[in-house]
Amino acid sequence: MVDVAALAGVSLKTVSRAINAEPGVSAATVEKVRAAAEQLRYARNDLAASLRHGNRSNTIGLVIEDVANPFYSAIAKAVEDSVRDRGCLLITASAGEDPARERELVSAMLRRRVDAILIVPAGTDHRYLDADGLAGRAVFLDRPPARVKADAVLVANAAGARMAVEHLLSHGHRRIAFVGDDLSLSTARERLSGYRAALAEGGVEEDPELVSVANSTSEAAQEAVARVMRLPSDRRPTAVLAGNNRCTVGVLHALGTRRRRVALVGFDDFELADLLGVTVIRTDPARIGRLGAELALGRMDGDTRRPRRVVLDAELVARGSGELEAP
């Protein structure tokens, strides 16, 4: 707004009055201010304006990775149910692991005067939230914020991955493959860290050939496992830890008829995993959504305490695929 005032040659107060359609500003001045705002691509921050005037829109924004992913759709459903009980409307959009898209969606929701926003982040710098007037009203889900302090509901990813590998080690496996997502994601880094920690504690040297990351689709995970299963028998994995539900599906496709000979633990539960007998590290996406919504609603109600970080435990659900003994 300062830049708009300088370009239009008017005071900051005049810019505010012109943009907010307040009386006492000539049509010529309003036109000059609007032209300057358009040239600078300035967009009025409706959220900040509504907060200054004590108004609320009873609307909450949710930016997730992909609404088609069952994990994130469960989060979205839980958030929607929670905010609806408070008479609020939820606006949901998918960023698709694109930091630019994430910021674009957040900005669009701000223009629609959301009272708070929940984010499954893709970016690595969230200082724009302070600049956009959302400080204190953003809650991060599944992944932590970067370079800002904000509420977050997370999962004990490293501990969950360690639990999975310890389980496989206890069944005699020493050649355990890891198939995970892109390491730009904190969840992927933490799960790989837990995998490595468990191997080290078990006295097993990590084999770089058995570690595959950057598998953002089930097809990529399938190809990664197919490659390692073509290794000579003395280097081929006898067990696999899949880093998320998409990777688990890819691993199942790759193993095919080998399913009964290669142990598998997947991170995150998924539909039909119980019928397929897939052992998983189960998290609770619905609880992530509910707790995130509670934090956001609390901030809307005036909670000014320091940002909170809630970390939920993961649990091992044994269904058979992770309990195969090493050959």
Beta strands, then each sheet from edge to edge (+ up, - down):
strand 1: 59-64
strand 2: 89-94
strand 3: 116-119
strand 4: 138-141
strand 5: 151-155
strand 6: 176-179
strand 7: 211-212
strand 8: 239-242
strand 9: 263-267
strand 10: 279-282
strand 11: 309-312
strand 12: 315-317
sheet 1: 2+ 1+ 3+ 4+ 5+ 11+
sheet 2: 7+ 6+ 8+ 9+ 10+ 12-
end
